[in-house]
């Protein structure tokens, strides 16, 4: 689980119930950006670790994914 998620949810709940201060709005935006960066990293890691095999058993992994694997 992503560590910042509870704080994001806490701020979201507070925003629904009352107004957020300017500092809380900035914090919420920073946390959201960090969260998205973490999720994108997880997705990229998953995609670069995949291998695509066609019904004949041939490796048809896209070149872009192969290049990413080599860069890692």
C-alpha positions in Angstrom: 0.0 0.0 0.0 1.2 3.5 -0.7 2.1 5.3 2.5 0.5 8.6 1.6 -2.9 7.3 0.7 -4.4 7.6 4.2 -3.4 11.3 4.3 -4.9 11.9 0.9 -8.1 10.3 2.0 -8.1 12.3 5.2 -7.8 15.6 3.2 -10.5 14.5 0.8 -12.9 13.8 3.6 -12.1 17.1 5.3 -12.7 18.9 1.9 -16.1 17.3 1.7 -17.0 18.3 5.3 -15.4 21.7 5.5 -13.0 24.1 3.8 -9.4 23.3 3.4 -6.8 25.8 4.3 -4.4 27.0 1.6 -1.6 25.0 3.1 -3.8 21.9 3.1 -4.7 22.5 -0.6 -1.0 22.7 -1.5 -0.3 19.5 0.6 -3.2 17.7 -1.1 -1.8 18.6 -4.6 1.7 17.6 -3.7 0.4 14.3 -2.3 -1.7 13.6 -5.4 1.3 14.2 -7.6 3.5 11.8 -5.5 0.7 9.2 -5.6 0.4 9.4 -9.4 4.2 9.2 -9.8 4.2 6.1 -7.7 1.3 4.4 -9.6 2.9 5.3 -13.0 6.2 3.7 -11.8 4.4 0.5 -10.8 2.6 0.3 -14.1 5.9 0.9 -16.0 7.6 -1.7 -14.0 4.8 -4.2 -14.7 4.8 -3.5 -18.5 8.6 -3.7 -18.8 8.7 -7.0 -17.1 6.1 -8.6 -19.5 6.8 -10.9 -22.4 4.3 -11.3 -25.2 4.0 -14.7 -26.8 1.8 -15.4 -29.8 -0.2 -18.6 -30.3 2.7 -20.2 -32.2 5.0 -19.7 -29.2 7.1 -16.9 -30.8 8.1 -13.9 -28.7 6.3 -10.9 -30.1 7.1 -8.4 -27.4 6.9 -4.8 -28.8 10.3 -3.3 -29.5 9.5 -0.3 -27.2 9.1 -2.7 -24.2 12.3 -4.5 -25.2 14.2 -1.2 -25.3 12.9 -0.3 -21.8 14.1 -3.7 -20.5 17.6 -3.1 -21.8 17.7 0.4 -20.3 17.0 -1.1 -16.8 
